[in-house]
Amino acid sequence: MEAKARRIIAEFLRARGWTVSRLKTERKLRPVKIALACHLRKTTTQSTEWIASELFAGARTTLSNELSKRKKVNIKD
């Protein structure tokens, strides 16, 4: 499943013309990162900790809290 998750991230970066270094320099809770994290949680079995690390989205708990907020207000991808 890690390969699938990495492929999704690579496709995301390619579609936006981003590099990994751009992903790293963007704010940790930028809406596009949260949307990608949400998509990864829905389509893969990767842990929140793994996703937070790969997306440079801060600590696992920070990302988890943001995903919970998103779920509560039922924001669509």
C-alpha positions as CSV (number, residue, x, y, z in Angstrom):
1,M,0.0,0.0,0.0
2,E,2.9,2.4,0.5
3,A,3.7,2.2,-3.2
4,K,0.1,3.2,-4.0
5,A,0.2,6.1,-1.5
6,R,3.6,7.3,-3.0
7,R,2.1,7.1,-6.5
8,I,-0.9,9.2,-5.4
9,I,1.5,11.8,-3.9
10,A,3.6,11.8,-7.1
11,E,0.5,12.3,-9.3
12,F,-0.6,15.2,-7.1
13,L,2.8,16.9,-7.3
14,R,3.0,16.3,-11.1
15,A,-0.5,17.7,-11.7
16,R,0.3,20.9,-9.9
17,G,3.8,21.2,-11.2
18,W,5.2,21.0,-7.7
19,T,8.3,19.3,-6.4
20,V,8.9,17.6,-3.1
21,S,10.8,20.7,-2.0
22,R,7.8,22.9,-2.7
23,L,5.6,20.5,-0.7
24,K,8.1,20.8,2.1
25,T,8.1,24.6,2.1
26,E,4.3,25.0,2.0
27,R,2.5,25.6,5.3
28,K,1.8,22.4,7.1
29,L,-2.0,22.9,7.2
30,R,-2.4,24.3,3.7
31,P,-5.8,23.3,2.4
32,V,-4.4,21.3,-0.6
33,K,-2.2,19.3,1.8
34,I,-5.3,18.5,4.0
35,A,-7.3,17.5,0.9
36,L,-4.5,15.2,-0.2
37,A,-4.2,13.7,3.2
38,C,-7.9,13.1,3.3
39,H,-7.7,11.4,-0.1
40,L,-4.9,9.2,1.1
41,R,-6.8,8.2,4.2
42,K,-9.8,7.2,2.2
43,T,-7.9,5.3,-0.5
44,T,-5.0,3.7,1.3
45,T,-4.3,2.1,4.6
46,Q,-1.4,4.4,5.4
47,S,-1.3,5.7,9.0
48,T,-1.9,9.4,9.8
49,E,1.7,9.5,11.1
50,W,3.0,8.3,7.8
51,I,0.9,10.7,5.8
52,A,1.9,13.7,8.0
53,S,5.5,12.8,7.6
54,E,5.3,12.4,3.8
55,L,3.3,15.6,3.3
56,F,5.4,17.6,5.7
57,A,2.1,18.3,7.5
58,G,3.4,18.6,11.1
59,A,2.8,16.1,13.8
60,R,0.4,13.2,13.5
61,T,-2.0,14.8,16.0
62,T,-2.1,18.1,14.1
63,L,-3.0,16.4,10.9
64,S,-5.5,14.1,12.7
65,N,-7.3,17.1,14.2
66,E,-7.6,18.8,10.9
67,L,-8.9,15.7,9.2
68,S,-11.5,15.4,12.0
69,K,-12.6,19.0,11.6
70,R,-13.0,18.4,7.9
71,K,-15.0,15.3,8.5
72,K,-17.3,17.1,11.0
73,V,-18.2,19.9,8.6
74,N,-18.5,17.3,5.7
75,I,-16.1,19.2,3.4
76,K,-15.9,17.3,0.0
77,D,-12.6,16.7,-1.8
